[in-house]
Structures are given as structure tokens and as C-alpha cells.
Amino acid sequence: MVERAGLTGLTFQALADTLGVSKQAILYWYPSKWELIADCGVPILRQEADALIGGRRRAYALKGSLSLVCTEQQMLKIFRITGLDKVFTIHDTVDEAVSARAVAS
């Protein structure tokens, strides 16, 4: 479902409809969307994290760097939950990322 609709499309009602259960049944076990993602979404997030880390390694091997720009609060929360905010510097805008790179050079 996340692969098809993205994180913003992951709603309790959409999940309930997909599974054929009531929204209340899901809320009983998962009072927040983030608890649900932490429990069920880890394999999907793992693949994405591995891709980002692989890109970072390739960039560093070529004496480059990898800057991330993220404006979605939900995605930023996932970076914090998974600890990737400690691996990557995450900027609010492309201009901020470019400026940070220019200062570091």
C-alpha cells in the first residue's frame, strides 16, 4: 500500500479498507500512524535507507558528497525515527544545501 500510494496515502481508513477490517480495529493496535510504520514499514524503509547510504558511499569514494533536501515533515520524522538524520545532513531547501556545500569547499 505504501509503495502504491506513498506515506501520505497511508491512512487508517485506507488500510482498514484494504484489509477488510474496521478502522477502530487498527487503531486499537496502532494508536498512531508512526507506530504502524515502525512496526510494518521497516522492510520498505530499509531498502530506501540502503539506497541512500549506498549513494553516500559512492559519492564519498569519488571525493564528492551527498546532500539531502526534505520539506515533508512526515519524511523528516522517519529520518529521525530511523536515525538517518545522524548519517545525513538534511536541508530545508536546495539553496541551503548548495550554500552549505560552497562553504565546506
N, C-alpha and C positions, 0 to 999 in steps of 0.2 A: 504494500500500500504506500509506504514512504517512497519507494523507488518510482511509483507511478504518479503520485500527487505531490511529493515533496513534504517537508516538515510542516509547512503551513496548511497543507491539505489533510494532515493527520489530526482529525478531531475525534472526540469521544463518540459523537453521533455517527460519523463516517465509519469508524472502527466497529461500532455496535452493528451497524447495518451490514457491513462486510461479513462479520462473524455470525450474524443472525441471533444476537442477544440484545438485551436491553442496555441502554446507556448506564443505568443505575448499577447493573451488574459489573460493568467495567470500573465504574467509579468506586465501587466497594473495594476492589483490589488495588486500584491505582488512583489515589485522590488527586494526583497532579499529572499533567502530560509528561513532565520530566522524569517522574518515577517510571512511567510506562516506557519512555525512550531508553532510560538507563537499563531497564530490565530486558526489553525486547530488541532495541535498536543497536546494541553493541556490535554485532557482526557487520552490519552495514556501515556503521561509523568506523569500524576497524579498517575496512577496505579503503575508505576515504582518507583516514589518517595515514595509512601505509603509503598511499599515493602522494600525499603532501610531504611526508618525511623522505620518500624516495626522490621527489623533486628537489627538496632542500639539499640532500646529499649530492645529487648530480650538479647542482648549482655550485656548491662549495668545492667540489672536485675540479670544476672549471674556473676556480678562483672568482666565482660570482656570488650572488646572494639571492634569496627568495623573500620577497615582502608580500604580506597578505593585507588585503583591504576588505573589511567586513562592516557593513552598516546594519545588518539584521540582528536585532537583539537576541532572537532565538538562537541564531548560529553562534553568537558570541557566548551565550550561556553554555552551549555544547562544547565550545573550546575550553571554557573554564571547568566544566564537569569532567572532561577527559584529560585535563592537564596540558592540552596542546597550547594554551596561552602562555605557558612557560617555555615552550620549544620555539614558538614563532612570535615575532613582533607583529602585532595586528594594528593596522592603522585605520582611521575613520574615513580617509579619502585617498585617492590616488595621488593628489598633490602632496599630501602629508608624507606618503611613502616615498615619493621621488625626492622631496626635500630632505628626508632623513637619510636617504642613500647618498645624496650630494654632500651632506655634512660628514658622513662616515668616510667618504673617499679622501 
